[in-house]
């Protein structure tokens, strides 16, 4: 049997970058929520006045894509950062080092929470934006048909 310890060591090195990306995703989720609020309060009205359905569709696609990425990627990274510390934690438990397991489980659960927070905000913003843009495009289409 070949020694695959190098794989384990390589995977362990991913933990800090993944957690850094999760923190950045949470910051991006807060930013995206703020942008969506501004969009709702002022941006949609400006788009409505423009009446340019193609420009609105293009803008909506970009904004929805960002929200969709936030809804999907951070939970996956959270799962990744949950599993990475559990291997060493379980190995430590086998050696009788329960404190190391407790620390690994804490990191694992914190990573899960970070991923879910960013994902929930991304999903929420994406759903709201979809509805807003669909309603806006329907209004523009109805107004164009009435002319």
N, C-alpha and C positions, 0 to 999 in steps of 0.2 A: 504494500500500500504506500502511496506517495504522501509525503508530508505537505499538507496544504495550509500550514500555519501562515504562510505569506499572504494567502487570501484573507484570512481573518485579520491580520495586521493592516492590510490595505483597506478593508471595510471599516475598521475602527477609526482610520484617519478621516473617513467621511463624516463622522459625527459632528465635529465643530463646524465645517462648512454648511452642512445641512441645517444645523440650528441657526447659523447666521442668516441663511436664506429664509428660514421660517420667521425670524424676527423682522427681516426686511419685508416679507409678505404681509405680516401683521401691520406694519407701517403703511404699506401700499394699500391694504384694505381700508385703513382709516382714511387715507387720502382719497381713495376711490369713493368712499361713502360721503365725504365732504364735497367732492366734485358732483356726485349725483344729487346732493341736496341743492347745490347752486344751479345745477342743470334744471331741476324741477322748479325752483323759484324764479329763475330768469331765462335760462338758456332755451327752454322749450318754446317760450313765448317769442323769442327772437327768431327761432327756426320757423315757427308758425307764420310769422310776418314775412319771412323770405319766400315761402311757398314753393321752394325748390325741392321737390320730392327726391330727385336723384342725389342731391347733395346730402339730404337728410338720411337717406338709406345708407350712403357711404359712411357718414359719420356714425350712424347707429351701429353698423357692422364693426367698426373699429372699437367703439366703446363697449359693445357687447362681448367682443372677443377678449378684451382685457378682463372683464368681469368673469367670463367663463374660465379663463386661465386661473384666476384667483379662486374660483369655486372648485377647481379640479386638482391643481398641482399641490397646494399646501397640505391638504389632507394626505396625499400620497407621501409627501416628504415627512409629515408627522408620523406616519406609520413606519417609514424607513428609520427615523430617529427614535422610534419606540423600540424597534427590534435590535438595532445595533448595540445598545448598552446591555440588553438582556443576556446576550451570550456570555460576556465576561462576568456579569452579575451571577448567573447560574453556576458558572465555573467557580466563582468565589464561594458560593454557598456550599459547593462540593468540598471545598477546603475548610469549611467551618467559619468563613468570614461573612457573617450575616450583615455587618455594617456596609460592606461593599455591595451586597445585593440590595440593601435598602437605598443606597445612593443611586445605583443603576435604575431601580424601579422609579425613583423620584424623577430622574432625568427623562426616563421613558414616558411617564405620564405627563410631565410638563411639555414635552415635545408634541405629544398627542393633542393637548389642549391648544397649543399655538397653531398647529395645522388646522384644527377644527374652527378656531376663531376666524382665521383668515378665509377659510372655505365657506363658512356660514355667511360672512359679510359679502363675499364675492357672489354667492348664490342669491342672496337677498337683493343686492344691487342689480344683478343681471335680470332677475325676474321683474323688478320694478321698471327698469329701463325698457325691457321688451314691451311691457304693457304701455308705457308712455309713448314709445315710438310707434307702436301699432296704432294707438289712438290718434296720434298726430298725423300719421300718414293717411288714416281713414278720413280725418277732418279735411285734409288738403285735397284728397280725392273727391270727397263729397262737394267741397266748394268748387272744384274744377268742373264737376259734372253739372252743377247748378248754373254755371255761366252760359 
